Amino acid sequence: MQSCSPPNFKQHVTEQSRLSDRMSRRLTRTYQLYSRTSGKHVQVLANRRVNANGDDGAAHGRMKTSLSTKLEVETDSFGSRVRIKGMKTGYYICMNRKGKLIGKRKGRGKDCIFTEIVLENNYTALQNAKYEGWYMAFTRKGRPRKASKTKQHQREAHFMKRLPRGHLLSERRPFDTLPLPVPVQPFSKRTKHSHQLRSEGR
């Protein structure tokens, strides 16, 4: 009798993560991408240009609201592949064959999909799904770096996810953990009797 080898679940996950999930409900998140090199945030402008010169978005208070740095990130698979869209302009961040970042109105192609890679230093690198080995990266002046010259370990390709200023409470509510209810201990006969004596003033 021929024995069957156990299924390779890790291989299955790897293969499925490379495919777009058209069946599941897409999850969306709203945050900013802080560039490690420029010290500012990624933004998609109306002229379809992408840079990392955006200031921290403010939703409340006296500071002027900066919607250009707010990004809507939607899942593409059950893995870590995402599409990133500027909320103000509606353009998706995509990468062309020359390794240049551009904005597109429709972001269904693989050139508009990025794989989130969490690094050991807690920063996130974003690798393009169509051009493997090419990363989203910016110079110190916030200009996009040619993707063909990028590597995962480079500072230019490191980002930190940040909630827009003023959105700390509203954005975290769906992920808050509810406190466990404290169980009420039933009174024993002795405790119940002493409680009655105290209430009667004895």
C-alpha positions as CSV (number, residue, x, y, z in Angstrom):
1,M,0.0,0.0,0.0
2,Q,1.5,3.3,-1.0
3,S,1.7,5.9,1.7
4,C,0.5,9.5,1.0
5,S,2.7,12.3,2.0
6,P,1.2,15.1,4.1
7,P,0.1,18.2,2.3
8,N,2.6,21.1,2.2
9,F,0.6,23.8,3.7
10,K,3.4,26.3,3.6
11,Q,3.8,25.9,-0.1
12,H,0.1,26.3,-0.6
13,V,0.1,29.6,1.3
14,T,3.1,30.9,-0.7
15,E,1.4,30.1,-4.0
16,Q,-2.0,31.5,-3.0
17,S,-0.4,34.7,-1.7
18,R,0.9,35.4,-5.2
19,L,-2.6,35.3,-6.6
20,S,-5.3,38.0,-6.4
21,D,-8.2,37.1,-4.3
22,R,-11.4,37.9,-6.2
23,M,-13.8,36.0,-3.9
24,S,-13.1,37.3,-0.4
25,R,-14.3,40.7,0.9
26,R,-11.6,43.2,0.7
27,L,-10.3,44.8,3.9
28,T,-9.3,48.5,3.9
29,R,-7.1,50.4,6.3
30,T,-6.3,54.1,6.5
31,Y,-2.8,55.2,7.5
32,Q,0.3,57.2,6.5
33,L,3.6,55.9,5.3
34,Y,6.5,57.6,7.1
35,S,9.7,57.5,5.0
36,R,12.8,56.7,7.0
37,T,15.1,58.8,4.8
38,S,13.0,61.9,4.1
39,G,11.4,62.1,7.5
40,K,8.1,62.9,5.9
41,H,5.1,61.0,4.5
42,V,4.3,59.4,1.1
43,Q,1.7,61.3,-0.9
44,V,0.1,61.0,-4.3
45,L,-0.4,64.3,-6.0
46,A,-3.0,65.4,-8.5
47,N,-0.4,65.3,-11.4
48,R,0.0,61.6,-10.6
49,R,3.4,62.1,-9.1
50,V,4.4,60.3,-5.9
51,N,6.9,61.6,-3.4
52,A,7.7,61.4,0.3
53,N,7.4,65.1,1.2
54,G,4.0,65.2,2.9
55,D,3.4,66.6,6.3
56,D,1.6,64.8,9.1
57,G,-2.1,64.9,8.3
58,A,-4.3,66.7,10.8
59,A,-8.0,66.0,11.1
60,H,-8.8,68.2,14.1
61,G,-7.5,71.3,15.8
62,R,-6.0,74.4,14.4
63,M,-3.6,72.7,12.0
64,K,-4.6,72.6,8.3
65,T,-6.0,69.3,7.2
66,S,-3.5,67.4,5.0
67,L,-5.4,64.7,3.0
68,S,-2.7,64.1,0.5
69,T,-0.8,61.9,3.0
70,K,-3.8,59.8,3.9
71,L,-3.6,56.5,2.1
72,E,-6.3,53.9,1.7
73,V,-4.7,50.5,1.7
74,E,-6.8,47.5,0.5
75,T,-5.9,43.8,0.6
76,D,-5.4,41.9,-2.6
77,S,-4.9,38.4,-1.2
78,F,-5.1,36.6,2.1
79,G,-1.4,37.2,2.4
80,S,0.4,40.5,2.7
81,R,-0.3,41.9,-0.8
82,V,-2.0,45.3,-0.9
83,R,-3.0,48.2,-3.1
84,I,-2.3,51.7,-1.9
85,K,-4.4,54.6,-3.0
86,G,-4.2,58.3,-2.1
87,M,-7.5,59.3,-0.5
88,K,-7.4,62.9,-1.8
89,T,-6.6,62.2,-5.5
90,G,-8.0,58.7,-5.8
91,Y,-4.8,57.5,-7.6
92,Y,-3.2,54.2,-6.9
93,I,0.6,54.0,-6.4
94,C,1.9,51.9,-9.3
95,M,5.3,51.1,-10.8
96,N,6.1,51.2,-14.5
97,R,8.7,49.0,-16.3
98,K,11.4,51.7,-15.8
99,G,11.0,51.4,-12.0
100,K,9.3,54.8,-11.7
101,L,6.4,55.3,-9.2
102,I,3.3,56.8,-10.8
103,G,-0.4,57.3,-9.9
104,K,-3.1,55.4,-11.8
105,R,-6.9,55.8,-11.6
106,K,-7.4,52.0,-11.9
107,G,-5.1,49.8,-9.8
108,R,-6.1,46.3,-10.8
109,G,-2.8,45.4,-12.5
110,K,0.1,43.7,-10.7
111,D,2.1,46.8,-11.2
112,C,-0.1,48.5,-8.6
113,I,0.2,45.7,-6.1
114,F,2.9,45.7,-3.3
115,T,3.9,43.0,-0.9
116,E,4.3,44.2,2.7
117,I,7.5,42.8,4.2
118,V,8.0,43.5,8.0
119,L,11.7,43.8,8.7
120,E,13.7,43.0,11.8
121,N,14.0,46.7,12.6
122,N,10.2,47.0,12.7
123,Y,10.2,49.0,9.5
124,T,8.1,47.8,6.5
125,A,9.4,47.3,2.9
126,L,7.1,47.4,-0.1
127,Q,8.1,45.1,-3.0
128,N,6.2,45.4,-6.3
129,A,4.3,42.2,-7.2
130,K,5.0,42.5,-11.0
131,Y,8.7,43.5,-10.7
132,E,10.0,41.2,-7.9
133,G,13.1,42.6,-6.2
134,W,12.0,46.2,-7.0
135,Y,10.9,48.2,-3.9
136,M,9.2,51.5,-3.3
137,A,12.0,53.9,-2.1
138,F,12.6,57.6,-1.7
139,T,15.7,59.8,-1.4
140,R,16.4,62.2,1.5
141,K,14.7,64.9,-0.5
142,G,11.6,62.8,-0.8
143,R,12.1,62.0,-4.5
144,P,11.3,58.5,-5.8
145,R,14.3,56.3,-6.3
146,K,14.6,54.1,-9.4
147,A,13.3,50.7,-8.3
148,S,15.9,48.7,-10.2
149,K,18.6,50.2,-7.9
150,T,16.8,49.3,-4.6
151,K,17.4,46.6,-2.1
152,Q,15.4,45.5,0.9
153,H,18.1,46.4,3.4
154,Q,18.4,50.0,2.2
155,R,17.1,52.8,4.3
156,E,15.4,54.4,1.3
157,A,13.0,51.4,1.1
158,H,12.0,51.5,4.8
159,F,8.7,52.8,6.0
160,M,6.7,53.1,9.1
161,K,2.9,52.9,9.3
162,R,1.4,55.8,11.2
163,L,-2.2,56.9,11.9
164,P,-3.0,60.5,10.8
165,R,-2.9,63.0,13.6
166,G,-6.2,63.3,15.3
167,H,-7.3,59.8,14.3
168,L,-5.8,57.9,17.1
169,L,-9.0,57.0,18.8
170,S,-11.3,56.7,15.8
171,E,-8.9,54.5,13.8
172,R,-8.2,52.1,16.6
173,R,-11.7,51.4,17.8
174,P,-12.3,48.4,15.6
175,F,-9.1,46.8,17.0
176,D,-9.6,47.6,20.7
177,T,-9.8,44.6,23.0
178,L,-12.8,44.5,25.4
179,P,-12.0,43.9,29.1
180,L,-13.2,40.6,30.5
181,P,-16.1,40.9,32.9
182,V,-15.3,40.4,36.5
183,P,-17.2,37.4,37.8
184,V,-19.4,38.1,40.8
185,Q,-18.7,35.8,43.7
186,P,-21.8,34.4,45.3
187,F,-22.3,35.1,49.1
188,S,-21.8,32.2,51.4
189,K,-24.2,31.8,54.3
190,R,-21.6,33.3,56.7
191,T,-20.8,36.2,54.5
192,K,-24.5,36.9,53.8
193,H,-25.2,36.9,57.6
194,S,-22.4,39.4,58.4
195,H,-23.5,41.6,55.5
196,Q,-27.0,41.8,57.0
197,L,-25.6,42.6,60.4
198,R,-23.6,45.5,59.0
199,S,-26.6,46.9,57.1
200,E,-28.7,46.7,60.4
201,G,-25.9,48.6,62.2
202,R,-25.2,45.9,64.7
